[in-house]
Amino acid sequence: MYYNTGLLFNEFKNDALVNISNLSDDKISRVIDNIPNNWNISSSEKSSLYNFIIFRKNEIKNIFNGVLKNAGY
């Protein structure tokens, strides 16, 4: 992390949280739908990926704060 203290770090943290939280579920779905067919990702795997990303997006603040706590910030 470039700025572990002060206003710049908090600004970065808040911007990251807002940007991730503001990703629409529809946009995430469209990205997953555009995975190339030659990657051989099944519909079931795409569905699991979508659910995983949505769960993580909804928990991003807790995840981010947990990572920072574990890193000593």
ABEGO torsion letter per residue (X at the ends): XABABEAAAAAAAAAAAAAAAABBAAAAAAAAAABBAAAGBBAAAAAAAAAAAAAAAAAAAAAAAAAAAAAGX
